[in-house]
Amino acid sequence: MAEELDDIGRETAAMMRQMLQLATLVALRTRERGQKDAEARVKITEGRQKEARERQLREAADAKAKDPRNVELARMIEKPPLDRGVSLEKDRFAAHAQATRAAATQAAANKNLVRYDSVERRTALAQHLSRMGIAPELAAVRMLMEVGQAQSAEEALRAREQEATVSQRRAREQEARAREREIARTRAL
């Protein structure tokens, strides 16, 4: 009988071990499933937060694009500069004023041209425009316009040196004309 009791005890112990192993497996699988569910919920929540942030940024960008000040700025950028303006100067200074206006117009035209182009410069300009609140479509148009105007750095440097010599020559000519006018004025008196 003692042997039978030992056999029953061993079988009971073996069954208890199997049940404990099964319970452990069930607990581990339930825990894994719970972790996976929690991770999925975290991912969904993070995705929703990211979408909400992106939506807020899009709405802010749309609001800036619809802002009348930005619309007016875009219109002003697209509008070409005036060739001639109304002059309030007297006739005796008209020639000098015309020369000054022509020089200013030429300088403005030179500034509008892209002297040197690089990907880094265009990227920096695009970031600056986005920080200013310019609509992304307008910034893209500006970037496309500048890509076609690219010049090499050597060509830009050569053009700049040429421009400097021309401006120095013009300044000397204007000084000479001013001296001639001053001499003519003093003789007339």
C-alpha atoms as a printed R data frame, in Angstrom:
    type eleno elety resid chain resno      x       y       z
1   ATOM     1    CA   MET     A     1  0.000   0.000   0.000
2   ATOM     2    CA   ALA     A     2  2.864   2.270   0.714
3   ATOM     3    CA   GLU     A     3  4.068   1.727  -2.819
4   ATOM     4    CA   GLU     A     4  0.649   2.574  -4.204
5   ATOM     5    CA   LEU     A     5  0.607   5.756  -2.149
6   ATOM     6    CA   ASP     A     6  4.062   6.636  -3.424
7   ATOM     7    CA   ASP     A     7  2.917   6.024  -7.021
8   ATOM     8    CA   ILE     A     8 -0.181   8.158  -6.478
9   ATOM     9    CA   GLY     A     9  1.981  10.880  -4.898
10  ATOM    10    CA   ARG     A    10  4.399  10.791  -7.812
11  ATOM    11    CA   GLU     A    11  1.596  10.920 -10.361
12  ATOM    12    CA   THR     A    12 -0.038  13.758  -8.453
13  ATOM    13    CA   ALA     A    13  3.275  15.613  -8.288
14  ATOM    14    CA   ALA     A    14  3.812  15.100 -12.035
15  ATOM    15    CA   MET     A    15  0.291  16.355 -12.778
16  ATOM    16    CA   MET     A    16  0.828  19.320 -10.485
17  ATOM    17    CA   ARG     A    17  4.067  20.145 -12.332
18  ATOM    18    CA   GLN     A    18  2.295  19.898 -15.699
19  ATOM    19    CA   MET     A    19 -0.544  22.091 -14.453
20  ATOM    20    CA   LEU     A    20  1.960  24.597 -13.078
21  ATOM    21    CA   GLN     A    21  3.796  24.630 -16.416
22  ATOM    22    CA   LEU     A    22  0.495  25.126 -18.284
23  ATOM    23    CA   ALA     A    23 -0.535  27.922 -15.920
24  ATOM    24    CA   THR     A    24  2.869  29.559 -16.388
25  ATOM    25    CA   LEU     A    25  2.558  29.329 -20.185
26  ATOM    26    CA   VAL     A    26 -0.967  30.760 -20.084
27  ATOM    27    CA   ALA     A    27  0.198  33.606 -17.820
28  ATOM    28    CA   LEU     A    28  3.180  34.371 -20.091
29  ATOM    29    CA   ARG     A    29  1.037  34.341 -23.230
30  ATOM    30    CA   THR     A    30 -1.564  36.543 -21.588
31  ATOM    31    CA   ARG     A    31  1.167  38.917 -20.475
32  ATOM    32    CA   GLU     A    32  2.674  38.982 -23.986
33  ATOM    33    CA   ARG     A    33 -0.765  39.632 -25.486
34  ATOM    34    CA   GLY     A    34 -1.322  42.421 -22.967
35  ATOM    35    CA   GLN     A    35  2.048  43.958 -23.798
36  ATOM    36    CA   LYS     A    36  1.327  43.767 -27.518
37  ATOM    37    CA   ASP     A    37 -2.080  45.366 -27.000
38  ATOM    38    CA   ALA     A    38 -0.517  48.104 -24.865
39  ATOM    39    CA   GLU     A    39  2.201  48.716 -27.469
40  ATOM    40    CA   ALA     A    40 -0.411  48.867 -30.225
41  ATOM    41    CA   ARG     A    41 -2.446  51.367 -28.192
42  ATOM    42    CA   VAL     A    42  0.687  53.488 -27.620
43  ATOM    43    CA   LYS     A    43  1.474  53.439 -31.363
44  ATOM    44    CA   ILE     A    44 -2.090  54.442 -32.218
45  ATOM    45    CA   THR     A    45 -2.000  57.259 -29.673
46  ATOM    46    CA   GLU     A    46  1.367  58.506 -30.957
47  ATOM    47    CA   GLY     A    47  0.078  58.347 -34.537
48  ATOM    48    CA   ARG     A    48 -2.988  60.374 -33.604
49  ATOM    49    CA   GLN     A    49 -0.832  62.948 -31.823
50  ATOM    50    CA   LYS     A    50  1.466  63.199 -34.835
51  ATOM    51    CA   GLU     A    51 -1.514  63.597 -37.187
52  ATOM    52    CA   ALA     A    52 -2.956  66.298 -34.913
53  ATOM    53    CA   ARG     A    53  0.372  68.189 -34.939
54  ATOM    54    CA   GLU     A    54  0.649  67.899 -38.712
55  ATOM    55    CA   ARG     A    55 -2.960  69.066 -39.111
56  ATOM    56    CA   GLN     A    56 -2.247  72.063 -36.877
57  ATOM    57    CA   LEU     A    57  0.844  72.928 -38.924
58  ATOM    58    CA   ARG     A    58 -1.106  72.592 -42.199
59  ATOM    59    CA   GLU     A    59 -3.916  74.755 -40.837
60  ATOM    60    CA   ALA     A    60 -1.419  77.381 -39.683
61  ATOM    61    CA   ALA     A    61  0.307  77.333 -43.077
62  ATOM    62    CA   ASP     A    62 -3.070  77.626 -44.832
63  ATOM    63    CA   ALA     A    63 -4.028  80.517 -42.575
64  ATOM    64    CA   LYS     A    64 -0.746  82.253 -43.390
65  ATOM    65    CA   ALA     A    65 -1.210  81.611 -47.096
66  ATOM    66    CA   LYS     A    66 -4.691  83.147 -46.929
67  ATOM    67    CA   ASP     A    67 -3.461  86.122 -44.906
68  ATOM    68    CA   PRO     A    68 -4.034  89.242 -47.041
69  ATOM    69    CA   ARG     A    69 -0.577  90.545 -46.179
70  ATOM    70    CA   ASN     A    70  1.063  87.438 -47.643
71  ATOM    71    CA   VAL     A    71 -1.192  87.571 -50.705
72  ATOM    72    CA   GLU     A    72 -0.199  91.210 -51.217
73  ATOM    73    CA   LEU     A    73  3.474  90.322 -50.731
74  ATOM    74    CA   ALA     A    74  3.233  87.590 -53.361
75  ATOM    75    CA   ARG     A    75  1.547  90.024 -55.746
76  ATOM    76    CA   MET     A    76  4.265  92.618 -55.120
77  ATOM    77    CA   ILE     A    77  7.023  90.071 -55.766
78  ATOM    78    CA   GLU     A    78  5.459  89.016 -59.078
79  ATOM    79    CA   LYS     A    79  4.881  92.609 -60.203
80  ATOM    80    CA   PRO     A    80  7.788  94.023 -62.247
81  ATOM    81    CA   PRO     A    81  9.393  97.257 -61.034
82  ATOM    82    CA   LEU     A    82  8.214 100.480 -62.645
83  ATOM    83    CA   ASP     A    83 10.338 101.755 -65.527
84  ATOM    84    CA   ARG     A    84  9.599 105.415 -64.950
85  ATOM    85    CA   GLY     A    85  8.058 107.192 -62.034
86  ATOM    86    CA   VAL     A    86  6.664 110.631 -61.426
87  ATOM    87    CA   SER     A    87  9.415 113.179 -60.946
88  ATOM    88    CA   LEU     A    88  8.939 116.171 -58.628
89  ATOM    89    CA   GLU     A    89 12.356 117.613 -59.423
90  ATOM    90    CA   LYS     A    90 12.889 120.885 -61.275
91  ATOM    91    CA   ASP     A    91 13.913 120.829 -64.939
92  ATOM    92    CA   ARG     A    92 17.471 122.027 -64.332
93  ATOM    93    CA   PHE     A    93 18.175 118.849 -62.361
94  ATOM    94    CA   ALA     A    94 16.180 116.582 -64.699
95  ATOM    95    CA   ALA     A    95 19.263 115.256 -66.525
96  ATOM    96    CA   HIS     A    96 21.025 114.470 -63.266
97  ATOM    97    CA   ALA     A    97 17.859 112.895 -61.849
98  ATOM    98    CA   GLN     A    98 17.420 110.821 -65.006
99  ATOM    99    CA   ALA     A    99 21.003 109.547 -64.741
100 ATOM   100    CA   THR     A   100 20.530 108.749 -61.068
101 ATOM   101    CA   ARG     A   101 17.242 106.964 -61.771
102 ATOM   102    CA   ALA     A   102 18.846 104.982 -64.583
103 ATOM   103    CA   ALA     A   103 21.715 103.968 -62.283
104 ATOM   104    CA   ALA     A   104 19.265 102.940 -59.556
105 ATOM   105    CA   THR     A   105 17.178 100.962 -62.037
106 ATOM   106    CA   GLN     A   106 20.311  99.230 -63.337
107 ATOM   107    CA   ALA     A   107 21.429  98.453 -59.788
108 ATOM   108    CA   ALA     A   108 17.984  97.024 -58.961
109 ATOM   109    CA   ALA     A   109 18.048  94.915 -62.127
110 ATOM   110    CA   ASN     A   110 21.522  93.637 -61.233
111 ATOM   111    CA   LYS     A   111 20.392  92.755 -57.721
112 ATOM   112    CA   ASN     A   112 17.427  90.793 -59.065
113 ATOM   113    CA   LEU     A   113 19.718  88.526 -61.081
114 ATOM   114    CA   VAL     A   114 21.117  85.530 -59.267
115 ATOM   115    CA   ARG     A   115 24.891  85.958 -59.400
116 ATOM   116    CA   TYR     A   116 25.784  82.595 -57.913
117 ATOM   117    CA   ASP     A   117 23.616  79.598 -57.305
118 ATOM   118    CA   SER     A   118 24.029  76.510 -55.143
119 ATOM   119    CA   VAL     A   119 21.793  73.888 -53.591
120 ATOM   120    CA   GLU     A   120 22.734  75.078 -50.096
121 ATOM   121    CA   ARG     A   121 21.832  78.695 -50.897
122 ATOM   122    CA   ARG     A   122 18.472  77.679 -52.376
123 ATOM   123    CA   THR     A   123 17.756  75.413 -49.373
124 ATOM   124    CA   ALA     A   124 18.549  78.223 -46.955
125 ATOM   125    CA   LEU     A   125 16.334  80.595 -48.931
126 ATOM   126    CA   ALA     A   126 13.477  78.068 -48.946
127 ATOM   127    CA   GLN     A   127 13.754  77.643 -45.174
128 ATOM   128    CA   HIS     A   128 13.803  81.415 -44.726
129 ATOM   129    CA   LEU     A   129 10.674  81.794 -46.850
130 ATOM   130    CA   SER     A   130  8.859  79.063 -44.906
131 ATOM   131    CA   ARG     A   131  9.827  80.728 -41.599
132 ATOM   132    CA   MET     A   132  8.438  84.005 -42.932
133 ATOM   133    CA   GLY     A   133  5.137  82.258 -43.606
134 ATOM   134    CA   ILE     A   134  5.261  82.362 -47.395
135 ATOM   135    CA   ALA     A   135  3.000  79.742 -48.928
136 ATOM   136    CA   PRO     A   136  4.920  76.599 -49.959
137 ATOM   137    CA   GLU     A   137  3.621  76.930 -53.538
138 ATOM   138    CA   LEU     A   138  5.110  80.434 -53.850
139 ATOM   139    CA   ALA     A   139  8.410  79.274 -52.370
140 ATOM   140    CA   ALA     A   140  8.498  76.394 -54.860
141 ATOM   141    CA   VAL     A   141  7.894  78.801 -57.746
142 ATOM   142    CA   ARG     A   142 10.708  81.027 -56.483
143 ATOM   143    CA   MET     A   143 13.071  78.051 -56.264
144 ATOM   144    CA   LEU     A   144 12.183  76.938 -59.801
145 ATOM   145    CA   MET     A   145 12.829  80.450 -61.087
146 ATOM   146    CA   GLU     A   146 16.261  80.518 -59.481
147 ATOM   147    CA   VAL     A   147 17.332  77.086 -60.706
148 ATOM   148    CA   GLY     A   148 17.235  78.354 -64.284
149 ATOM   149    CA   GLN     A   149 19.351  81.416 -63.416
150 ATOM   150    CA   ALA     A   150 22.356  79.508 -62.117
151 ATOM   151    CA   GLN     A   151 25.872  80.660 -62.923
152 ATOM   152    CA   SER     A   152 29.182  79.227 -61.909
153 ATOM   153    CA   ALA     A   153 31.060  80.842 -59.049
154 ATOM   154    CA   GLU     A   154 33.865  81.934 -61.401
155 ATOM   155    CA   GLU     A   155 31.402  83.643 -63.743
156 ATOM   156    CA   ALA     A   156 29.717  85.396 -60.822
157 ATOM   157    CA   LEU     A   157 33.080  86.630 -59.534
158 ATOM   158    CA   ARG     A   158 34.104  87.870 -62.985
159 ATOM   159    CA   ALA     A   159 30.766  89.679 -63.395
160 ATOM   160    CA   ARG     A   160 31.106  91.260 -59.957
161 ATOM   161    CA   GLU     A   161 34.588  92.574 -60.717
162 ATOM   162    CA   GLN     A   162 33.352  93.927 -64.045
163 ATOM   163    CA   GLU     A   163 30.409  95.603 -62.327
164 ATOM   164    CA   ALA     A   164 32.741  97.209 -59.775
165 ATOM   165    CA   THR     A   165 34.944  98.715 -62.488
166 ATOM   166    CA   VAL     A   166 31.915  99.994 -64.410
167 ATOM   167    CA   SER     A   167 30.421 101.581 -61.283
168 ATOM   168    CA   GLN     A   168 33.760 103.241 -60.459
169 ATOM   169    CA   ARG     A   169 33.973 104.641 -63.988
170 ATOM   170    CA   ARG     A   170 30.392 105.969 -63.745
171 ATOM   171    CA   ALA     A   171 31.124 107.575 -60.381
172 ATOM   172    CA   ARG     A   172 34.186 109.334 -61.852
173 ATOM   173    CA   GLU     A   173 32.128 110.539 -64.828
174 ATOM   174    CA   GLN     A   174 29.381 111.873 -62.549
175 ATOM   175    CA   GLU     A   175 31.947 113.700 -60.406
176 ATOM   176    CA   ALA     A   176 33.437 115.259 -63.538
177 ATOM   177    CA   ARG     A   177 29.985 116.386 -64.724
178 ATOM   178    CA   ALA     A   178 29.194 117.815 -61.295
179 ATOM   179    CA   ARG     A   179 32.463 119.800 -61.344
180 ATOM   180    CA   GLU     A   180 31.660 121.109 -64.852
181 ATOM   181    CA   ARG     A   181 28.208 122.219 -63.683
182 ATOM   182    CA   GLU     A   182 29.676 123.911 -60.644
183 ATOM   183    CA   ILE     A   183 32.255 125.739 -62.809
184 ATOM   184    CA   ALA     A   184 29.493 126.790 -65.234
185 ATOM   185    CA   ARG     A   185 27.402 128.081 -62.316
186 ATOM   186    CA   THR     A   186 30.240 130.105 -60.851
187 ATOM   187    CA   ARG     A   187 31.018 131.664 -64.273
188 ATOM   188    CA   ALA     A   188 27.353 132.564 -64.739
189 ATOM   189    CA   LEU     A   189 27.357 134.495 -61.488
